[in-house]
Amino acid sequence: MLYGLLKFALSYATRKYFVHINILNEDKIPSDKPVLLLPNHRSAFMDPIVIASQMRRTTYFLVRGESFNNPTMVKLFNRLKMIPIYRREHDPDKVGQNKDIFKYCHQLMEKNGCLMIFPEGICQTKYTLAPLKAGTARIALEAEAKNDFNLDIHMIPVGINYSNPHRFRGNLTIDVGDPIKPIDFKAQYEENQWEAVNELTSAIEKELLKRIITVEDQEQIRTVLHIEKLFQGSAADHPFDTGDWHQTRKGINEFIDKNKTTDSEAFEQFETRLSSYVGTLQRLGVEKNASLINQSGRKVSRKIVLKFLTLIVGFPLFIISIVLHILPFQITRTLSLKVVKRVDFMGSVAMALGLLVFTIFGTLETYIVHQVFNNWWITVGFFLVWPSLGLLAYGYLAEWVKLREAYRWVRVGTKRLSILRQLKKDKKALLSYLTNA
């Protein structure tokens, strides 16, 4: 029951935290077979939360054993389907217990259970895939071997892709890969167990790499984001336009990898000019609304007036929303900054704290409304609308930022025409290079 309640709560929180969630190929996860879910690991607690809360199957987790030191917490973790795995560098005295843990995992597979393992064994907020540990393949092959390879275990690589896991209202794409079956390695396992384990691990890595964006040079991420900025406000479809941020970013990244080697000199010139283009947008204060450069001063001025009037009309509702939510927002933000010591924990801790703090305040404010009006219709209506009002306040502030950028652009005045001509010329040349390349 506790697992079900928490799954419901975290599913709701996840869909509020991310502005868009896209799950690809979920039908590849069977409902009546033993399953090992094998995601990449880029955001500490956020990764297991988004997988378990968005997938239909009840999921067990292998987690770091050092968290299982408190008896009370052990009972709680067990109810939440968490299974400890001990690492030599952290719990050398308990590594021997992993044999029993493996046996438990085998039994779970025999019962057609669903177990999530992070095959990298570590969490890193980078666009890379760490070398996979052999333990995942061992669990699968040993479970099958104990059952004459009749379990039909489905090992499912799962690519977790965030636009930014630590930023509220980002994007999330979960890309489910093709099942890998240990039975295909039966002959090899019977001949040489460790060779089969290594081959299966390589197969997992190969399939997982297809589902995520990987960048060995972290500076390349800046170029990817700059190219995305270049496309803002483009009248025609750009060369990488897929309608999905993840596939677009993946296409841009593959394009960079190719052109850095095939035509490095031309690409270096492109990067320099692109960096200059984005730098100009930043200096003008319109980096977040780059589509302004494609619009005339008269059109922008007209939009400013209309947006300003709209925001003025919505101001009373914004004030109500901000009054209701400013305190839980500030408490969540302050606690997150104080509690989090590692950047890869920021998103998950902020979401978990937000779920707790906002639930407390939402319940308290609903109680106050009920005491004031003593009307169940008003009480229930307020409770249902309360979360949306918080998102409304957040969106309202974002619109003010866009309005301010548009105003800055208009204030450039007479200089704007010459700057605009140069920006348009640069943008046209940059887009032309991308299209031709």
Sine and cosine of phi, psi and omega as CSV:
sin_phi,cos_phi,sin_psi,cos_psi,sin_omega,cos_omega
0.00,0.00,-0.70,0.72,0.00,-1.00
-0.87,0.49,-0.67,0.74,0.02,-1.00
-0.87,0.49,-0.71,0.70,-0.01,-1.00
-0.89,0.46,-0.68,0.73,0.02,-1.00
-0.90,0.43,-0.69,0.72,-0.02,-1.00
-0.92,0.39,-0.61,0.79,0.03,-1.00
-0.89,0.46,-0.68,0.73,0.03,-1.00
-0.89,0.47,-0.72,0.69,-0.04,-1.00
-0.90,0.43,-0.69,0.72,-0.03,-1.00
-0.95,0.31,-0.51,0.86,0.09,-1.00
-0.89,0.45,-0.68,0.73,0.04,-1.00
-0.90,0.43,-0.73,0.69,-0.03,-1.00
-0.90,0.45,-0.63,0.78,0.00,-1.00
-0.89,0.46,-0.65,0.76,-0.03,-1.00
-0.96,0.27,-0.29,0.96,0.13,-0.99
-1.00,0.04,-0.57,0.82,-0.05,-1.00
-0.93,0.36,-0.67,0.74,0.01,-1.00
-0.99,-0.14,0.65,-0.76,-0.01,-1.00
-0.97,0.22,-0.46,0.89,0.00,-1.00
-0.54,-0.84,0.79,-0.62,0.04,-1.00
-0.86,-0.52,0.80,-0.59,0.00,-1.00
-0.82,-0.57,0.86,-0.50,0.02,-1.00
-0.94,-0.33,0.89,-0.46,-0.06,-1.00
-0.98,-0.20,0.73,-0.69,0.16,-0.99
0.90,0.45,0.56,0.83,0.00,-1.00
-0.89,0.46,-0.39,0.92,0.00,-1.00
-0.91,0.41,-0.19,0.98,0.06,-1.00
-0.97,0.24,-0.17,0.99,0.04,-1.00
-1.00,-0.06,0.94,-0.33,-0.04,-1.00
-0.94,0.33,0.48,-0.88,-0.01,-1.00
-1.00,-0.06,-0.22,0.97,-0.11,-0.99
-0.81,-0.58,0.38,0.92,0.00,-1.00
-0.80,-0.60,0.39,-0.92,0.14,-0.99
-0.93,0.37,0.74,-0.67,-0.12,-0.99
-0.78,-0.63,0.69,-0.72,0.22,-0.98
-0.93,-0.37,0.92,-0.38,0.08,-1.00
-1.00,0.07,0.79,-0.62,-0.13,-0.99
-0.81,-0.58,0.99,0.14,-0.03,-1.00
-1.00,0.06,0.37,-0.93,0.24,-0.97
-0.96,0.27,0.22,-0.98,-0.18,-0.98
-0.74,-0.67,0.99,-0.14,-0.06,-1.00
-0.88,-0.48,-0.19,0.98,-0.09,-1.00
-0.55,-0.83,0.90,0.44,0.15,-0.99
0.55,0.83,-0.90,-0.44,-0.07,-1.00
-0.95,0.30,-0.37,0.93,-0.05,-1.00
-0.89,0.46,-0.62,0.79,-0.05,-1.00
-0.88,0.48,-0.80,0.60,0.04,-1.00
-0.90,0.43,-0.52,0.85,0.00,-1.00
-0.90,0.43,-0.75,0.66,-0.08,-1.00
-0.93,0.36,-0.56,0.83,0.01,-1.00
-0.94,0.33,-0.80,0.60,-0.07,-1.00
-0.92,0.40,-0.58,0.82,-0.07,-1.00
-0.98,0.18,-0.43,0.91,-0.08,-1.00
-0.98,-0.18,-0.24,0.97,0.04,-1.00
-1.00,-0.04,0.51,-0.86,-0.07,-1.00
-0.96,0.28,-0.51,0.86,-0.11,-0.99
-0.98,0.20,0.55,-0.83,0.14,-0.99
-0.93,0.36,0.79,-0.61,-0.17,-0.99
-0.87,-0.49,0.75,-0.67,0.16,-0.99
-1.00,-0.06,0.38,-0.92,-0.09,-1.00
-0.76,-0.65,0.65,-0.76,0.25,-0.97
-1.00,-0.06,0.85,-0.53,-0.05,-1.00
-0.80,-0.61,0.26,-0.96,-0.05,-1.00
-0.88,0.48,0.78,-0.63,-0.10,-1.00
-0.92,0.40,-0.40,0.92,-0.04,-1.00
-0.90,0.43,-0.23,0.97,0.03,-1.00
-0.99,0.16,-0.17,0.99,-0.10,-1.00
-0.98,-0.18,0.74,0.68,-0.03,-1.00
-0.99,-0.16,-0.40,0.92,-0.01,-1.00
-0.99,-0.13,0.83,-0.56,-0.05,-1.00
-0.83,0.56,-0.62,0.78,0.00,-1.00
-0.91,0.41,-0.68,0.73,0.01,-1.00
-0.93,0.38,-0.53,0.85,0.03,-1.00
-0.87,0.49,-0.70,0.71,0.02,-1.00
-0.88,0.48,-0.67,0.74,0.01,-1.00
-0.91,0.42,-0.72,0.70,-0.01,-1.00
-0.88,0.48,-0.64,0.77,0.01,-1.00
-0.88,0.47,-0.64,0.77,0.01,-1.00
-0.93,0.36,-0.38,0.92,0.01,-1.00
-1.00,-0.09,0.26,0.96,0.09,-1.00
0.94,0.34,0.41,0.91,0.00,-1.00
-1.00,-0.04,0.68,-0.73,-0.03,-1.00
-0.84,-0.55,0.81,-0.58,-0.04,-1.00
-0.97,0.23,0.60,-0.80,0.16,-0.99
-0.76,-0.65,0.76,-0.65,-0.14,-0.99
-0.98,-0.19,0.67,-0.74,-0.02,-1.00
-0.95,-0.33,0.62,-0.79,-0.10,-1.00
-0.86,0.50,-0.60,0.80,-0.05,-1.00
-0.96,0.29,-0.30,0.95,-0.02,-1.00
-0.93,-0.36,-0.64,0.77,-0.04,-1.00
-0.73,-0.68,0.93,0.37,-0.06,-1.00
-0.87,0.49,-0.50,0.86,-0.03,-1.00
-0.97,0.25,-0.28,0.96,-0.08,-1.00
-0.94,-0.33,0.02,1.00,-0.04,-1.00
-0.85,0.53,-0.54,0.84,0.01,-1.00
-0.87,0.50,-0.43,0.90,0.00,-1.00
-0.94,0.34,-0.27,0.96,-0.02,-1.00
-0.88,0.47,-0.43,0.90,0.05,-1.00
-0.87,0.49,-0.68,0.73,0.03,-1.00
-0.93,0.36,-0.57,0.82,0.03,-1.00
-0.90,0.43,-0.68,0.74,0.03,-1.00
-0.88,0.48,-0.65,0.76,0.03,-1.00
-0.88,0.48,-0.66,0.75,0.03,-1.00
-0.89,0.46,-0.64,0.77,0.03,-1.00
-0.90,0.43,-0.63,0.78,0.05,-1.00
-0.87,0.49,-0.70,0.71,0.01,-1.00
-0.89,0.45,-0.60,0.80,0.03,-1.00
-0.90,0.44,-0.64,0.77,0.04,-1.00
-0.92,0.39,-0.59,0.81,0.00,-1.00
-0.92,0.39,-0.37,0.93,0.02,-1.00
-0.99,-0.15,0.29,0.96,-0.03,-1.00
0.87,0.50,0.58,0.82,0.00,-1.00
-0.98,0.18,0.10,-1.00,0.01,-1.00
-0.84,-0.55,0.88,-0.48,-0.06,-1.00
-0.85,-0.53,0.74,-0.67,0.04,-1.00
-0.97,-0.24,0.78,-0.62,0.04,-1.00
-0.76,-0.65,0.69,-0.72,0.12,-0.99
-1.00,-0.03,0.98,-0.20,-0.13,-0.99
-0.91,0.41,-0.32,0.95,0.05,-1.00
-0.93,0.36,-0.52,0.85,0.01,-1.00
0.99,0.16,-0.17,0.99,0.03,-1.00
-0.66,-0.75,0.32,-0.95,0.07,-1.00
-0.94,-0.33,0.71,-0.70,0.04,-1.00
-0.53,-0.85,0.79,-0.61,0.01,-1.00
-1.00,0.10,0.93,0.37,0.02,-1.00
-0.65,-0.76,0.37,-0.93,0.05,-1.00
-1.00,0.07,0.82,0.58,0.03,-1.00
-0.66,-0.75,0.26,-0.96,0.10,-0.99
-0.91,-0.43,0.88,-0.47,0.01,-1.00
-0.94,0.35,0.41,-0.91,0.06,-1.00
-0.82,0.57,0.73,-0.69,-0.07,-1.00
-0.97,0.23,0.59,-0.81,0.08,-1.00
-0.98,0.19,0.42,-0.91,-0.06,-1.00
-0.99,0.12,-0.21,0.98,-0.10,-1.00
-0.86,0.52,-0.59,0.81,-0.02,-1.00
-0.89,0.47,-0.75,0.67,0.02,-1.00
-0.90,0.43,-0.61,0.79,0.02,-1.00
-0.87,0.49,-0.73,0.69,-0.01,-1.00
-0.85,0.53,-0.72,0.69,-0.06,-1.00
-0.92,0.40,-0.74,0.67,-0.06,-1.00
-0.93,0.36,-0.63,0.77,0.01,-1.00
-0.92,0.38,-0.63,0.78,0.04,-1.00
-0.89,0.45,-0.68,0.73,0.02,-1.00
-0.92,0.40,-0.67,0.74,-0.02,-1.00
-0.88,0.47,-0.62,0.78,0.02,-1.00
-0.91,0.41,-0.36,0.93,-0.06,-1.00
-0.88,-0.47,0.49,0.87,0.05,-1.00
0.82,0.58,0.51,0.86,0.03,-1.00
0.84,0.55,0.66,0.76,0.02,-1.00
-0.94,-0.35,0.05,1.00,-0.06,-1.00
-0.97,0.25,-0.50,0.86,-0.07,-1.00
0.88,0.48,0.76,0.65,0.04,-1.00
-0.91,0.42,0.71,-0.70,0.07,-1.00
-0.96,-0.28,0.92,-0.40,0.07,-1.00
-1.00,-0.08,0.89,-0.45,-0.15,-0.99
-0.93,-0.38,0.97,-0.24,0.14,-0.99
-0.91,0.41,0.70,-0.71,-0.04,-1.00
-0.78,-0.63,0.89,-0.45,0.04,-1.00
-1.00,0.03,0.87,-0.49,0.07,-1.00
-0.98,-0.18,0.87,-0.50,-0.06,-1.00
-0.81,-0.58,0.87,-0.50,0.04,-1.00
-0.94,-0.35,0.62,-0.79,0.22,-0.98
-0.93,0.37,-0.61,0.80,0.15,-0.99
-0.23,-0.97,0.95,-0.30,-0.10,-1.00
-0.93,0.37,-0.26,0.96,-0.08,-1.00
-0.97,-0.26,0.10,0.99,-0.01,-1.00
-0.91,-0.41,0.77,-0.63,0.01,-1.00
-0.88,0.47,0.67,-0.74,0.02,-1.00
0.93,0.38,0.62,0.78,0.13,-0.99
-1.00,0.02,-0.18,-0.98,0.01,-1.00
-0.94,-0.35,0.51,-0.86,0.03,-1.00
-0.70,-0.71,0.78,-0.62,0.11,-0.99
-0.82,-0.57,0.83,-0.56,0.07,-1.00
-0.95,-0.32,0.90,-0.44,-0.08,-1.00
-0.94,-0.35,0.95,-0.31,-0.05,-1.00
-1.00,0.09,0.79,-0.61,-0.06,-1.00
-1.00,0.01,0.05,-1.00,0.03,-1.00
-0.94,0.34,0.62,-0.78,0.01,-1.00
-0.89,0.46,0.63,-0.78,0.13,-0.99
-0.93,-0.37,0.79,-0.61,-0.10,-0.99
-0.94,-0.34,0.84,-0.54,0.02,-1.00
-0.85,0.53,-0.44,0.90,-0.01,-1.00
-0.87,0.49,-0.43,0.90,0.03,-1.00
-0.93,0.36,-0.23,0.97,-0.01,-1.00
-0.95,-0.32,0.26,0.97,-0.08,-1.00
-0.86,0.51,-0.80,0.60,-0.05,-1.00
-0.86,0.50,-0.67,0.75,-0.01,-1.00
-0.92,0.40,-0.62,0.79,-0.01,-1.00
-0.91,0.41,-0.65,0.76,-0.02,-1.00
-0.94,0.35,-0.42,0.91,0.02,-1.00
-1.00,0.04,-0.70,0.72,-0.03,-1.00
-0.46,-0.89,0.97,-0.25,-0.12,-0.99
-0.88,0.47,-0.71,0.70,-0.07,-1.00
-0.94,0.34,-0.54,0.84,0.06,-1.00
-0.91,0.41,-0.63,0.78,0.04,-1.00
-0.91,0.40,-0.65,0.76,0.03,-1.00
-0.87,0.49,-0.70,0.71,-0.01,-1.00
-0.92,0.40,-0.65,0.76,0.01,-1.00
-0.92,0.40,-0.66,0.75,0.03,-1.00
-0.91,0.41,-0.65,0.76,0.05,-1.00
-0.88,0.48,-0.66,0.75,0.03,-1.00
-0.90,0.43,-0.61,0.79,0.02,-1.00
-0.91,0.41,-0.62,0.78,0.05,-1.00
-0.90,0.44,-0.71,0.70,-0.01,-1.00
-0.88,0.48,-0.69,0.72,-0.02,-1.00
-0.88,0.48,-0.70,0.72,-0.02,-1.00
-0.95,0.31,-0.59,0.81,-0.01,-1.00
-0.93,0.37,-0.60,0.80,0.01,-1.00
-0.89,0.45,-0.45,0.89,0.03,-1.00
-0.94,0.34,-0.36,0.93,-0.16,-0.99
-0.98,-0.19,-0.04,1.00,-0.05,-1.00
-0.73,-0.68,0.31,-0.95,0.10,-1.00
-1.00,0.00,0.83,-0.56,0.03,-1.00
-0.86,-0.51,0.70,-0.72,0.01,-1.00
-0.68,-0.73,0.92,-0.39,-0.01,-1.00
-0.94,0.34,-0.63,0.78,0.03,-1.00
-1.00,-0.06,0.95,-0.30,-0.08,-1.00
-0.91,0.42,-0.39,0.92,0.06,-1.00
-0.92,0.40,-0.37,0.93,-0.02,-1.00
-0.91,0.41,-0.47,0.88,0.02,-1.00
-0.86,0.52,-0.61,0.79,0.01,-1.00
-0.88,0.47,-0.65,0.76,0.03,-1.00
-0.91,0.41,-0.65,0.76,0.04,-1.00
-0.85,0.52,-0.73,0.68,-0.02,-1.00
-0.92,0.40,-0.57,0.82,0.04,-1.00
-0.91,0.41,-0.64,0.77,0.03,-1.00
-0.91,0.42,-0.65,0.76,0.07,-1.00
-0.87,0.49,-0.62,0.78,0.04,-1.00
-0.90,0.44,-0.59,0.81,0.00,-1.00
-0.88,0.47,-0.54,0.84,-0.08,-1.00
-0.98,0.20,-0.24,0.97,-0.05,-1.00
-0.88,0.48,0.80,-0.60,0.05,-1.00
0.98,0.20,0.15,0.99,0.03,-1.00
-0.93,0.37,0.74,-0.67,-0.05,-1.00
-0.93,0.37,-0.65,0.76,-0.04,-1.00
-0.98,-0.20,0.28,-0.96,0.06,-1.00
-0.89,0.46,0.69,-0.73,0.02,-1.00
-1.00,0.04,0.22,-0.98,-0.13,-0.99
-0.87,0.50,-0.37,0.93,-0.06,-1.00
-0.94,-0.35,0.23,0.97,-0.09,-1.00
-0.93,0.38,0.91,-0.42,0.03,-1.00
-0.86,-0.51,-0.18,0.98,-0.07,-1.00
1.00,0.08,-0.07,1.00,0.00,-1.00
-0.75,-0.66,0.79,-0.61,-0.09,-1.00
-0.86,0.51,-0.61,0.79,-0.08,-1.00
-0.93,0.38,-0.75,0.66,0.00,-1.00
-0.92,0.40,-0.59,0.81,0.05,-1.00
-0.89,0.45,-0.74,0.67,-0.01,-1.00
-0.90,0.43,-0.60,0.80,0.02,-1.00
-0.91,0.42,-0.68,0.74,0.01,-1.00
-0.89,0.45,-0.67,0.74,0.03,-1.00
-0.88,0.47,-0.69,0.72,-0.03,-1.00
-0.90,0.44,-0.67,0.74,0.03,-1.00
-0.91,0.41,-0.60,0.80,0.04,-1.00
-0.88,0.47,-0.69,0.72,0.00,-1.00
-0.90,0.44,-0.72,0.69,0.01,-1.00
-0.82,0.57,-0.68,0.74,-0.05,-1.00
-0.94,0.35,-0.75,0.67,-0.13,-0.99
-0.98,0.22,-0.36,0.93,0.08,-1.00
-0.91,0.41,-0.44,0.90,-0.02,-1.00
-0.99,-0.17,-0.62,0.78,-0.08,-1.00
-0.98,0.20,-0.55,0.83,-0.02,-1.00
-0.55,-0.83,0.92,0.39,-0.15,-0.99
-0.89,0.46,-0.61,0.79,-0.04,-1.00
-0.92,0.40,-0.73,0.68,0.02,-1.00
-0.90,0.43,-0.62,0.78,-0.01,-1.00
-0.93,0.36,-0.58,0.82,0.03,-1.00
-0.90,0.44,-0.65,0.76,0.05,-1.00
-0.90,0.43,-0.64,0.77,0.04,-1.00
-0.88,0.48,-0.71,0.70,0.00,-1.00
-0.87,0.48,-0.66,0.75,-0.01,-1.00
-0.89,0.45,-0.72,0.70,-0.01,-1.00
-0.93,0.37,-0.61,0.80,0.03,-1.00
-0.90,0.43,-0.68,0.74,0.02,-1.00
-0.89,0.46,-0.62,0.78,0.04,-1.00
-0.91,0.41,-0.65,0.76,0.01,-1.00
-0.87,0.49,-0.77,0.64,-0.02,-1.00
-0.92,0.40,-0.60,0.80,0.04,-1.00
-0.88,0.48,-0.63,0.78,0.06,-1.00
-0.89,0.45,-0.68,0.74,0.05,-1.00
-0.86,0.51,-0.65,0.76,0.00,-1.00
-0.91,0.42,-0.69,0.72,-0.01,-1.00
-0.90,0.43,-0.54,0.84,0.03,-1.00
-0.98,0.18,-0.17,0.98,0.01,-1.00
0.97,0.23,0.42,0.91,-0.03,-1.00
-0.83,-0.55,0.42,0.91,-0.06,-1.00
-0.87,0.49,-0.59,0.81,-0.04,-1.00
-0.99,0.11,-0.08,1.00,-0.02,-1.00
-0.64,-0.77,0.83,0.55,-0.13,-0.99
-0.91,0.41,-0.27,0.96,0.01,-1.00
-0.91,0.42,-0.21,0.98,0.01,-1.00
-0.87,0.49,-0.49,0.87,-0.09,-1.00
-0.94,0.35,-0.26,0.96,0.02,-1.00
-1.00,-0.03,0.04,1.00,-0.11,-0.99
-0.89,-0.45,0.57,-0.82,0.02,-1.00
-0.95,0.32,0.37,-0.93,0.01,-1.00
-0.86,0.51,-0.62,0.78,0.00,-1.00
-0.90,0.43,-0.67,0.74,-0.01,-1.00
-0.91,0.41,-0.68,0.74,0.01,-1.00
-0.90,0.44,-0.67,0.74,0.01,-1.00
-0.88,0.48,-0.66,0.75,0.02,-1.00
-0.90,0.45,-0.65,0.76,0.03,-1.00
-0.91,0.41,-0.60,0.80,0.02,-1.00
-0.87,0.49,-0.72,0.69,-0.01,-1.00
-0.88,0.47,-0.74,0.68,-0.03,-1.00
-0.90,0.44,-0.69,0.72,0.00,-1.00
-0.91,0.42,-0.64,0.77,0.01,-1.00
-0.89,0.46,-0.70,0.72,0.02,-1.00
-0.90,0.44,-0.65,0.76,0.02,-1.00
-0.89,0.46,-0.69,0.73,0.00,-1.00
-0.93,0.37,-0.56,0.83,0.05,-1.00
-0.91,0.42,-0.69,0.72,0.02,-1.00
-0.88,0.47,-0.63,0.77,-0.03,-1.00
-1.00,0.10,-0.01,1.00,-0.08,-1.00
-0.87,0.49,-0.69,0.72,0.02,-1.00
-0.85,0.53,-0.66,0.75,0.02,-1.00
-0.92,0.38,-0.59,0.81,0.05,-1.00
-0.89,0.45,-0.69,0.72,0.00,-1.00
-0.87,0.50,-0.69,0.72,0.04,-1.00
-0.87,0.49,-0.71,0.70,-0.03,-1.00
-0.89,0.45,-0.69,0.73,-0.06,-1.00
-0.95,0.32,-0.58,0.82,0.04,-1.00
-0.89,0.45,-0.64,0.77,-0.03,-1.00
-0.96,0.29,-0.41,0.91,-0.17,-0.99
-0.86,-0.51,-0.17,0.99,-0.09,-1.00
-0.90,0.45,-0.62,0.78,-0.04,-1.00
-0.93,0.37,-0.78,0.62,0.04,-1.00
-0.89,0.46,-0.54,0.84,0.03,-1.00
-0.90,0.43,-0.73,0.68,-0.02,-1.00
-0.92,0.40,-0.62,0.78,0.02,-1.00
-0.90,0.43,-0.70,0.71,0.02,-1.00
-0.88,0.48,-0.71,0.70,-0.02,-1.00
-0.89,0.45,-0.73,0.68,-0.03,-1.00
-0.90,0.44,-0.72,0.70,0.00,-1.00
-0.90,0.44,-0.65,0.76,-0.01,-1.00
-0.87,0.49,-0.72,0.70,-0.02,-1.00
-0.91,0.41,-0.53,0.85,0.00,-1.00
-0.99,0.17,-0.60,0.80,-0.09,-1.00
-0.98,0.19,-0.66,0.75,-0.15,-0.99
-0.97,0.22,0.81,-0.59,0.05,-1.00
-0.95,-0.30,-0.34,0.94,0.00,-1.00
-0.85,-0.53,0.65,-0.76,-0.10,-1.00
-0.90,0.44,-0.51,0.86,-0.05,-1.00
-0.95,0.32,-0.16,0.99,0.05,-1.00
-0.99,-0.10,-0.17,0.99,-0.17,-0.99
-0.85,0.52,-0.79,0.61,-0.07,-1.00
-0.88,0.47,-0.74,0.68,-0.06,-1.00
-0.92,0.38,-0.65,0.76,0.01,-1.00
-0.92,0.40,-0.67,0.74,0.01,-1.00
-0.88,0.47,-0.67,0.75,-0.01,-1.00
-0.93,0.38,-0.69,0.73,-0.01,-1.00
-0.91,0.42,-0.71,0.71,0.04,-1.00
-0.90,0.43,-0.64,0.77,0.02,-1.00
-0.88,0.48,-0.67,0.74,0.03,-1.00
-0.86,0.51,-0.70,0.72,-0.01,-1.00
-0.93,0.36,-0.79,0.61,-0.09,-1.00
-0.91,0.41,-0.71,0.70,-0.03,-1.00
-0.93,0.37,-0.54,0.84,0.07,-1.00
-0.91,0.42,-0.69,0.73,0.01,-1.00
-0.88,0.47,-0.76,0.65,-0.04,-1.00
-0.93,0.37,-0.63,0.78,0.02,-1.00
-0.89,0.46,-0.67,0.74,0.03,-1.00
-0.92,0.40,-0.69,0.72,0.00,-1.00
-0.89,0.46,-0.71,0.70,-0.02,-1.00
-0.93,0.36,-0.56,0.83,0.08,-1.00
-0.90,0.43,-0.65,0.76,0.04,-1.00
-0.88,0.48,-0.67,0.74,0.01,-1.00
-0.89,0.46,-0.69,0.72,0.02,-1.00
-0.87,0.50,-0.65,0.76,0.00,-1.00
-0.92,0.40,-0.63,0.78,0.02,-1.00
-0.92,0.40,-0.57,0.82,-0.03,-1.00
-0.96,0.27,-0.73,0.68,-0.11,-0.99
-0.99,-0.14,-0.39,0.92,-0.01,-1.00
0.77,0.64,0.69,0.72,-0.02,-1.00
-0.68,-0.73,0.87,-0.49,-0.09,-1.00
-0.92,0.39,-0.53,0.85,0.03,-1.00
-0.89,0.46,-0.71,0.71,0.03,-1.00
-0.91,0.41,-0.66,0.75,-0.02,-1.00
-0.88,0.48,-0.77,0.64,-0.02,-1.00
-0.91,0.42,-0.67,0.75,0.04,-1.00
-0.87,0.50,-0.69,0.72,0.02,-1.00
-0.89,0.46,-0.69,0.73,-0.02,-1.00
-0.88,0.47,-0.64,0.77,-0.02,-1.00
-0.96,0.28,-0.55,0.83,-0.06,-1.00
-1.00,0.09,-0.41,0.91,-0.13,-0.99
-0.79,0.62,-0.75,0.66,0.00,-1.00
-0.88,0.47,-0.63,0.78,-0.01,-1.00
-0.91,0.42,-0.53,0.85,0.04,-1.00
-0.90,0.43,-0.58,0.82,0.05,-1.00
-0.90,0.44,-0.68,0.73,0.04,-1.00
-0.92,0.38,-0.56,0.83,0.05,-1.00
-0.88,0.47,-0.69,0.73,0.01,-1.00
-0.89,0.46,-0.66,0.75,0.01,-1.00
-0.90,0.44,-0.71,0.70,0.02,-1.00
-0.91,0.41,-0.59,0.81,0.01,-1.00
-0.88,0.48,-0.71,0.71,0.01,-1.00
-0.90,0.43,-0.61,0.80,0.04,-1.00
-0.89,0.45,-0.60,0.80,0.03,-1.00
-0.93,0.38,-0.56,0.83,0.07,-1.00
-0.90,0.43,-0.61,0.79,0.04,-1.00
-0.88,0.47,-0.70,0.71,0.03,-1.00
-0.89,0.45,-0.64,0.77,0.02,-1.00
-0.89,0.45,-0.66,0.75,0.00,-1.00
-0.90,0.44,-0.65,0.76,0.02,-1.00
-0.91,0.42,-0.66,0.75,0.02,-1.00
-0.89,0.45,-0.64,0.77,0.01,-1.00
-0.90,0.43,-0.65,0.76,0.04,-1.00
-0.88,0.48,-0.63,0.77,-0.04,-1.00
-0.90,0.43,-0.68,0.74,0.02,-1.00
-0.92,0.40,-0.59,0.81,-0.04,-1.00
-0.93,0.37,-0.29,0.96,0.06,-1.00
-0.84,0.54,-0.48,0.88,0.16,-0.99
0.91,0.41,-0.73,-0.69,-0.11,-0.99
-0.89,0.45,-0.49,0.87,0.02,-1.00
-0.93,0.37,-0.37,0.93,-0.12,-0.99
-0.87,0.49,-0.60,0.80,-0.07,-1.00
-0.89,0.45,-0.71,0.70,0.01,-1.00
-0.94,0.35,-0.64,0.77,0.04,-1.00
-0.90,0.43,-0.67,0.74,-0.01,-1.00
-0.88,0.48,-0.70,0.72,0.01,-1.00
-0.87,0.50,-0.67,0.74,-0.02,-1.00
-0.93,0.37,-0.66,0.75,0.01,-1.00
-0.90,0.44,-0.68,0.73,0.02,-1.00
-0.90,0.44,-0.64,0.77,0.02,-1.00
-0.90,0.44,-0.70,0.71,0.02,-1.00
-0.90,0.44,-0.69,0.72,-0.03,-1.00
-0.89,0.45,-0.68,0.74,0.00,-1.00
-0.88,0.47,-0.68,0.73,-0.01,-1.00
-0.91,0.41,-0.67,0.74,-0.01,-1.00
-0.90,0.43,-0.71,0.71,0.02,-1.00
-0.91,0.40,-0.58,0.81,0.02,-1.00
-0.90,0.44,-0.68,0.73,0.03,-1.00
-0.87,0.49,-0.72,0.69,-0.01,-1.00
-0.88,0.48,-0.71,0.71,-0.03,-1.00
-0.90,0.43,-0.70,0.71,-0.01,-1.00
-0.92,0.38,-0.66,0.75,-0.04,-1.00
-0.93,0.36,0.00,0.00,0.00,0.00
